[in-house]
């Protein structure tokens, strides 16, 4: 297993945006194109990561400066942890989370 950044692999951003919107879409979600742009615009210490098992992307997670306006002291924030449905139940979320903290 390996974890890569979208900064290093920007070609993954459209797929990650699609996964995130499928799983977490809500009334305030940005449109797809804007989601891709936001993912690619992150700069250290913010970053989005993709977990691979062999050559297959199985999940994603992000580090963001803040995700809760009422608690800006909680930073960085582990956000958008997602394992693609067909790969769930194999411990991947723990792997990607451990790699980032």
Backbone as CSV, one residue per row, in Angstrom:
resi,resn,N_x,N_y,N_z,CA_x,CA_y,CA_z,C_x,C_y,C_z
1,UNK,0.844,-1.178,0.000,0.000,0.000,0.000,0.886,1.237,0.000
2,UNK,0.395,2.263,-0.652,1.109,3.535,-0.644,0.105,4.672,-0.640
3,UNK,0.553,5.808,-0.120,-0.252,7.023,-0.081,0.462,8.072,-0.923
4,UNK,-0.282,8.701,-1.839,0.277,9.758,-2.676,-0.545,11.028,-2.485
5,UNK,0.050,12.167,-2.840,-0.669,13.432,-2.740,-1.232,13.837,-4.089
6,UNK,-2.315,14.601,-4.049,-2.854,15.152,-5.297,-1.899,16.169,-5.899
7,UNK,-1.110,16.807,-5.068,-0.109,17.735,-5.589,0.850,16.996,-6.518
8,UNK,1.248,15.787,-6.121,2.149,14.973,-6.935,1.440,14.278,-8.101
9,UNK,0.132,14.055,-7.961,-0.633,13.296,-8.948,-1.956,14.002,-9.269
10,UNK,-1.902,15.196,-9.866,-3.123,15.977,-10.102,-4.136,15.300,-11.027
11,UNK,-3.687,14.335,-11.809,-4.618,13.619,-12.683,-5.661,12.812,-11.893
12,UNK,-5.417,12.596,-10.593,-6.365,11.869,-9.747,-7.499,12.750,-9.225
13,UNK,-7.354,14.070,-9.321,-8.341,14.994,-8.738,-9.761,14.786,-9.269
14,UNK,-9.983,14.593,-10.568,-11.364,14.378,-11.023,-12.022,13.149,-10.384
15,UNK,-11.276,12.063,-10.257,-11.847,10.858,-9.640,-12.145,11.091,-8.169
16,UNK,-11.217,11.727,-7.452,-11.422,11.993,-6.028,-12.619,12.912,-5.829
17,UNK,-12.751,13.938,-6.665,-13.906,14.843,-6.575,-15.207,14.074,-6.767
18,UNK,-15.219,13.186,-7.710,-16.413,12.374,-7.956,-16.744,11.502,-6.745
19,UNK,-15.737,10.843,-6.162,-15.965,10.000,-4.974,-16.552,10.824,-3.841
20,UNK,-15.945,11.990,-3.594,-16.382,12.828,-2.476,-17.803,13.340,-2.682
21,UNK,-18.110,13.761,-3.901,-19.463,14.259,-4.152,-20.497,13.139,-4.082
22,UNK,-20.147,11.959,-4.539,-21.078,10.826,-4.438,-21.377,10.491,-2.975
23,UNK,-20.370,10.562,-2.138,-20.526,10.143,-0.745,-21.038,11.243,0.171
24,UNK,-20.574,12.468,-0.031,-20.833,13.537,0.930,-21.653,14.703,0.386
25,UNK,-22.210,14.603,-0.809,-22.932,15.736,-1.403,-24.047,16.213,-0.471
26,UNK,-24.127,17.536,-0.337,-25.185,18.169,0.440,-25.501,19.505,-0.213
27,UNK,-26.420,20.242,0.357,-26.907,21.481,-0.251,-25.798,22.506,-0.490
28,UNK,-24.747,22.487,0.314,-23.669,23.467,0.177,-22.465,22.939,-0.607
29,UNK,-22.584,21.734,-1.158,-21.471,21.168,-1.921,-21.217,21.985,-3.181
30,UNK,-19.948,22.174,-3.517,-19.642,22.891,-4.752,-19.948,22.014,-5.959
31,UNK,-20.148,22.626,-7.117,-20.302,21.824,-8.337,-19.016,21.020,-8.598
32,UNK,-19.126,19.996,-9.402,-18.011,19.088,-9.678,-16.745,19.838,-10.094
33,UNK,-16.837,20.726,-11.077,-15.651,21.440,-11.565,-14.995,22.246,-10.450
34,UNK,-15.800,22.871,-9.624,-15.262,23.654,-8.513,-14.623,22.746,-7.470
35,UNK,-15.193,21.569,-7.252,-14.610,20.598,-6.308,-13.217,20.192,-6.776
36,UNK,-13.068,19.920,-8.076,-11.756,19.561,-8.616,-10.774,20.704,-8.386
37,UNK,-11.191,21.929,-8.688,-10.328,23.095,-8.498,-9.908,23.253,-7.040
38,UNK,-10.851,23.063,-6.119,-10.536,23.197,-4.692,-9.525,22.143,-4.250
39,UNK,-9.684,20.929,-4.735,-8.738,19.877,-4.374,-7.329,20.214,-4.854
40,UNK,-7.239,20.733,-6.060,-5.929,21.041,-6.639,-5.321,22.322,-6.076
41,UNK,-6.142,23.176,-5.493,-5.656,24.457,-4.973,-5.050,24.343,-3.583
42,UNK,-5.238,23.228,-2.925,-4.704,23.081,-1.562,-3.192,23.128,-1.575
43,UNK,-2.668,23.818,-0.598,-1.216,23.926,-0.431,-0.869,23.665,1.030
44,UNK,0.337,23.191,1.236,0.788,22.831,2.572,0.426,23.925,3.567
45,UNK,-0.038,23.577,4.738,-0.139,22.225,5.267,-1.388,21.469,4.809
46,UNK,-2.263,22.124,4.027,-3.442,21.421,3.531,-3.061,20.556,2.335
47,UNK,-3.652,19.355,2.287,-3.349,18.444,1.184,-4.391,17.338,1.158
48,UNK,-4.626,16.806,-0.029,-5.486,15.640,-0.193,-4.605,14.471,-0.598
49,UNK,-4.907,13.323,-0.022,-4.105,12.121,-0.221,-4.970,11.015,-0.812
50,UNK,-4.342,10.135,-1.579,-5.031,8.979,-2.149,-4.263,7.735,-1.738
51,UNK,-4.993,6.745,-1.222,-4.416,5.475,-0.821,-4.546,4.486,-1.978
52,UNK,-3.438,3.850,-2.318,-3.416,2.816,-3.342,-3.109,1.475,-2.703
53,UNK,-3.764,0.437,-3.174,-3.401,-0.938,-2.870,-2.962,-1.525,-4.199
54,UNK,-1.711,-1.861,-4.315,-1.073,-2.153,-5.597,-1.240,-0.912,-6.470
55,UNK,-1.831,-1.031,-7.628,-2.017,0.123,-8.511,-3.459,0.612,-8.524
56,UNK,-4.239,0.209,-7.539,-5.667,0.545,-7.496,-5.924,1.606,-6.426
57,UNK,-6.502,2.769,-6.809,-6.850,3.765,-5.797,-8.074,3.296,-5.010
58,UNK,-7.919,3.184,-3.689,-8.995,2.627,-2.871,-9.647,3.637,-1.943
59,UNK,-8.982,4.771,-1.694,-9.578,5.739,-0.780,-8.831,7.048,-0.762
60,UNK,-9.346,7.969,0.039,-8.785,9.305,0.126,-9.002,9.882,1.516
61,UNK,-8.214,10.887,1.836,-8.369,11.666,3.063,-7.658,12.991,2.843
62,UNK,-8.058,13.987,3.602,-7.449,15.307,3.471,-7.041,15.844,4.834
63,UNK,-6.014,16.652,4.822,-5.663,17.482,5.970,-6.054,18.898,5.595
64,UNK,-6.872,19.527,6.431,-7.303,20.902,6.193,-6.994,21.735,7.430
65,UNK,-6.861,23.036,7.215,-6.507,23.922,8.329,-7.584,23.920,9.399
66,UNK,-8.836,23.953,8.983,-9.942,23.989,9.934,-11.193,23.483,9.249
67,UNK,-12.010,22.760,9.990,-13.245,22.228,9.421,-14.449,22.546,10.305
68,UNK,-14.211,23.271,11.383,-15.270,23.582,12.322,-15.109,25.044,12.733
69,UNK,-15.901,25.948,12.150,-15.729,27.381,12.418,-15.733,27.754,13.903
70,UNK,-16.468,27.018,14.704,-16.522,27.346,16.128,-15.277,26.894,16.900
71,UNK,-14.400,26.104,16.264,-13.192,25.605,16.930,-11.965,25.745,16.021
72,UNK,-11.582,26.976,15.687,-10.419,27.158,14.821,-9.114,26.692,15.465
73,UNK,-9.142,26.457,16.776,-7.955,25.972,17.474,-7.642,24.516,17.142
74,UNK,-8.611,23.793,16.626,-8.408,22.389,16.263,-7.839,22.328,14.846
75,UNK,-6.538,22.273,14.768,-5.883,22.292,13.465,-4.589,21.505,13.528
76,UNK,-4.157,20.813,12.512,-4.903,20.553,11.286,-6.023,19.553,11.549
77,UNK,-6.920,19.460,10.616,-8.112,18.639,10.745,-8.050,17.518,9.716
78,UNK,-8.262,16.291,10.145,-8.369,15.157,9.232,-9.792,15.143,8.710
79,UNK,-9.950,15.308,7.410,-11.281,15.466,6.823,-11.458,14.548,5.615
80,UNK,-12.695,14.349,5.269,-13.060,13.631,4.036,-12.384,12.270,3.918
81,UNK,-12.335,11.539,5.020,-11.803,10.175,4.956,-12.850,9.321,4.253
82,UNK,-12.437,8.699,3.171,-13.377,7.933,2.354,-12.676,6.724,1.755
83,UNK,-13.296,5.578,1.896,-12.870,4.375,1.194,-13.977,4.052,0.198
84,UNK,-13.580,3.825,-1.034,-14.562,3.518,-2.079,-15.371,2.283,-1.656
85,UNK,-16.684,2.283,-1.932,-17.569,1.231,-1.415,-17.087,-0.197,-1.651
86,UNK,-16.564,-0.487,-2.817,-16.159,-1.860,-3.119,-14.921,-2.316,-2.346
87,UNK,-14.261,-1.383,-1.627,-13.055,-1.724,-0.866,-13.249,-1.596,0.640
88,UNK,-14.454,-1.341,1.077,-14.712,-1.155,2.507,-14.625,-2.473,3.270
89,UNK,-14.384,-2.350,4.573,-14.318,-3.525,5.430,-12.960,-4.211,5.435
90,UNK,-11.949,-3.549,4.889,-10.610,-4.145,4.806,-9.572,-3.366,5.611
91,UNK,-10.017,-2.364,6.378,-9.101,-1.602,7.218,-8.393,-0.454,6.523
92,UNK,-8.811,-0.103,5.318,-8.140,0.958,4.570,-8.265,2.330,5.225
93,UNK,-9.395,2.624,5.843,-9.539,3.949,6.469,-8.533,4.116,7.603
94,UNK,-8.275,3.048,8.340,-7.265,3.124,9.397,-5.875,3.335,8.809
95,UNK,-5.599,2.705,7.688,-4.278,2.847,7.047,-4.066,4.274,6.596
96,UNK,-5.016,4.831,5.856,-4.833,6.189,5.339,-4.819,7.202,6.475
97,UNK,-5.633,7.015,7.492,-5.644,7.933,8.636,-4.322,7.895,9.386
98,UNK,-3.797,6.710,9.617,-2.512,6.559,10.320,-1.367,7.215,9.558
99,UNK,-1.405,7.134,8.259,-0.348,7.719,7.434,-0.309,9.236,7.557
100,UNK,-1.450,9.870,7.882,-1.533,11.313,7.879,-1.324,11.939,9.254
101,UNK,-1.422,11.147,10.307,-1.282,11.737,11.645,0.016,11.342,12.304
